[in-house]
């Protein structure tokens, strides 16, 4: 029996609708500032999409675009300026940064109360300790997608492939908060295939194209694919410029997995839309926490 494709776009649209409803209940309009350094085309498209959806949700979007040669000191100064600005509720520094800039140093300059991507040490510490705080957007999106298929995650066996501080580790902690039993697997895990086959919910966040094959998935399991990898697409033929074309694929061999699993999130179109939706949600939560507002019912 073929499983379902989890419609991340539709689920994200519902989250954004809840955010828009919440914004209408607030005493003032929250503002999200996104800082982009350099000329990476994918980052520019992503930032433009964030800005569009921020405005659609009824919030104010502030875009800071800096040249690739921006120094670390200048970027930190800009982040500190935004952190001190009382009219800015959330700050997101688009990653990756140019190689001459230390990401930890820049994140350390960010006010944790405005850390809507949940990447500062303060945010990570609150997650580990189980204290209220801003959670990383992509891992939160993974949990929401999983709960659309299995609302009660208590006792579920979760396997997260990947131990990054951006996705793997925080995703594991968020699933633990749902009373699931969590295994973090990685490149040194023995018999990785069999570990994955024990999962009720398998989260792939390893950054390797289609590494997870159909026979890695337990029949009836839920698969959440976080990966976004660009690979050659010879079937498309050459582009108008005569160059080889590419396509995006996830960390999961989707066509194989969906023949075994009960549901699989596609890539693109699964976790990606959820990340932006959760960013907008975090901006409202940050505004409420910082300004002393009650969290609107739409977000509870």
C-alpha positions in Angstrom: 0.0 0.0 0.0 1.4 3.4 -1.0 1.6 5.9 1.8 0.6 9.6 1.8 2.7 12.6 0.9 2.5 15.0 3.8 1.5 18.4 2.4 3.8 20.7 4.2 2.6 23.7 2.2 -1.0 23.3 3.3 0.0 22.7 7.0 2.3 25.7 6.9 -0.5 27.8 5.4 -2.7 26.9 8.4 0.1 27.9 10.8 0.5 31.2 9.0 -3.3 31.8 9.2 -3.1 31.2 13.0 -0.3 33.7 13.2 -2.2 36.3 11.1 -5.2 35.8 13.4 -3.0 36.3 16.5 -1.4 39.5 15.1 -4.9 41.1 14.8 -5.3 40.5 18.6 -2.1 42.3 19.6 -1.9 45.9 20.9 0.7 46.8 18.3 2.3 45.4 15.1 5.3 43.1 15.7 8.4 43.6 13.5 10.8 41.0 12.1 14.3 42.0 11.0 16.2 39.7 8.6 19.9 40.3 8.0 21.4 39.0 4.8 25.2 39.2 4.0 26.5 38.5 0.5 25.0 37.6 -2.8 24.0 33.9 -2.5 21.0 33.6 -4.9 19.2 30.9 -2.8 19.5 33.1 0.3 18.1 36.1 -1.5 15.1 34.1 -2.7 14.6 32.7 0.8 14.8 36.2 2.4 12.4 37.7 -0.1 9.9 34.8 0.6 10.2 35.5 4.4 9.6 39.2 3.9 6.5 38.6 1.8 5.0 36.2 4.3 5.8 38.4 7.2 3.8 41.2 5.6 1.0 38.9 4.7 0.7 37.9 8.3 0.2 41.5 9.3 3.7 42.1 10.7 6.3 44.6 9.7 9.3 43.3 7.7 12.7 44.9 8.0 15.4 43.7 5.5 19.0 44.5 6.1 21.1 43.5 3.0 24.9 43.8 3.4 27.7 43.2 0.9 29.8 40.0 1.1 32.8 42.0 2.1 31.1 43.3 5.3 33.5 42.8 8.2 32.6 40.7 11.3 32.8 43.8 13.5 30.4 45.7 11.2 27.9 42.8 11.2 28.0 42.5 15.0 27.5 46.2 15.3 24.4 45.9 13.1 23.0 43.0 15.1 23.6 44.9 18.4 21.8 47.9 16.9 18.8 45.8 16.1 18.9 44.1 19.5 18.7 47.5 21.1 15.9 48.8 18.9 12.6 48.7 20.9 10.6 48.5 17.7 12.2 45.2 16.5 10.7 42.1 18.1 12.6 39.4 16.1 16.0 39.1 14.5 17.1 36.5 12.1 20.7 36.4 10.6 20.5 34.4 7.4 23.0 31.5 7.4 25.4 30.6 6.1 27.6 33.7 6.5 30.7 34.4 4.5 33.7 32.4 5.6 35.5 35.3 7.1 32.7 35.8 9.7 32.3 33.7 12.8 28.6 32.6 13.1 28.9 31.9 16.9 30.4 35.4 17.4 27.5 37.0 15.5 24.8 35.0 17.3 26.4 35.9 20.6 25.6 39.5 19.9 21.9 38.8 19.4 19.4 39.6 22.1 18.1 36.1 23.2 14.6 37.6 23.6 14.7 38.4 19.8 16.3 35.1 18.8 13.4 33.9 16.6 15.5 31.2 15.0 16.3 29.7 18.5 20.1 29.5 17.8 21.7 31.4 20.7 23.3 29.7 23.6 20.5 31.0 25.8 17.8 29.6 23.6 19.6 26.2 23.4 20.0 26.2 27.2 16.3 26.8 27.8 15.5 24.0 25.4 17.8 21.5 27.2 16.4 22.6 30.6 12.8 22.4 29.5 12.3 26.1 30.3 10.0 28.4 28.2 11.8 30.0 25.3 12.1 30.4 21.5 12.6 27.0 19.8 14.5 26.4 16.5 12.0 26.8 13.6 12.9 23.7 11.5 12.8 21.2 14.4 9.5 22.7 15.5 8.2 22.2 12.0 9.3 18.6 12.1 7.3 18.0 15.2 4.2 19.7 13.8 4.3 17.6 10.7 4.7 14.4 12.7 1.8 15.3 14.9 -0.5 15.9 11.9 -0.1 12.2 11.3 0.1 11.0 14.9 -1.3 13.5 17.3 -0.2 11.7 20.4 3.6 11.0 20.3 3.8 9.5 23.8 5.8 6.3 23.7 6.6 6.6 20.0 10.0 5.4 18.9 11.7 8.3 17.1 15.0 8.0 15.2 16.7 11.3 14.2 19.5 10.8 11.7 21.8 13.8 12.2 23.2 15.5 15.3 23.7 19.1 14.2 22.9 21.9 16.5 20.6 23.4 13.9 18.3 20.4 13.5 19.3 17.0 14.9 19.9 17.8 18.5 17.0 20.3 19.0 14.6 18.0 17.1 15.5 15.2 19.5 14.8 17.4 22.5 11.5 18.6 21.1 10.3 15.0 20.5 11.4 14.2 24.1 9.1 17.0 25.3 6.3 15.1 23.6 7.2 12.0 25.7 8.6 10.0 22.8 11.6 7.7 23.1 14.3 9.2 20.9 17.5 7.8 19.3 20.0 10.2 17.7 21.8 8.3 14.9 24.8 9.6 12.9 27.7 8.6 10.8 29.3 6.5 13.5 26.0 4.6 14.4 26.4 0.9 14.0 24.0 -0.8 11.6 22.3 2.4 10.8 19.8 0.8 8.5 18.4 -1.5 11.3 18.3 1.3 13.8 16.1 3.3 11.3 13.9 0.3 10.8 13.0 0.4 14.5 11.5 3.9 14.2 7.8 4.7 14.3 8.9 8.2 13.1 12.1 8.6 11.2 13.5 12.1 10.8 16.3 12.4 8.2 18.5 15.5 8.7 21.9 14.3 7.5 22.5 16.4 4.3 23.2 13.4 2.0 21.0 13.1 -1.2 18.5 10.2 -0.9 20.6 8.3 1.6 17.6 6.8 3.3 16.3 4.0 1.1 12.9 2.3 1.2 14.3 -0.7 3.0 15.5 1.5 5.9 11.8 2.3 6.7 9.6 0.1 8.9 6.3 -0.6 7.2 3.7 2.0 8.4 6.3 4.4 9.8 6.1 8.2 9.3 9.1 9.8 7.6 10.1 13.4 7.9 12.7 14.5 5.4 14.6 17.6 6.4 17.2 17.4 3.6 17.4 19.8 0.7 20.2 18.7 -1.7 20.9 19.9 -5.3 21.9 17.1 -7.6 22.4 16.8 -11.4 19.3 16.2 -13.5 20.4 14.8 -16.8 16.8 13.9 -17.6 16.1 17.6 -18.0 18.7 18.0 -20.7 20.9 21.2 -21.0 19.6 24.6 -20.0 19.1 27.5 -22.4 22.7 28.4 -21.7 23.8 24.9 -22.5 24.7 24.1 -18.9 23.7 20.8 -17.1 20.5 21.3 -15.1 20.0 20.3 -11.5 17.1 19.4 -9.2 16.4 19.4 -5.5 16.0 16.1 -3.6 15.8 15.3 0.1 17.8 12.9 2.3 15.1 10.3 1.7 14.6 8.3 -1.6 10.9 9.5 -1.7 9.6 7.1 -4.3 11.0 4.1 -2.4 10.0 5.3 1.1 6.4 6.1 0.2 5.8 2.5 -0.9 6.6 1.4 2.6 5.7 4.2 5.0 2.3 5.4 6.0 3.3 9.0 5.3 6.4 10.8 4.0 7.1 14.5 3.9 8.5 15.5 0.4 11.5 17.6 -0.3 10.9 20.3 -1.4 7.4 21.0 -0.2 7.5 19.4 3.3 9.6 20.8 6.1 10.8 23.9 4.2 7.4 25.8 4.2 7.0 24.9 7.9 10.3 26.6 8.8 9.1 30.0 7.6 5.7 29.5 9.2 7.3 28.7 12.5 9.6 31.7 12.2 6.5 34.0 12.0 5.0 32.2 14.9 8.2 32.7 16.9 8.1 36.4 16.1 4.7 36.8 17.7 5.8 34.8 20.7 8.9 36.9 21.1 6.9 40.1 20.9 4.5 38.9 23.6 7.3 37.8 25.9 9.3 40.9 25.5 6.4 43.4 25.7 4.4 41.6 28.4 1.4 40.8 26.1 -0.8 37.8 26.6 -0.2 35.1 23.9 -3.3 35.2 21.6 -5.6 32.2 21.8 -4.8 31.4 18.1 -1.3 30.3 19.1 -2.2 28.2 22.1 
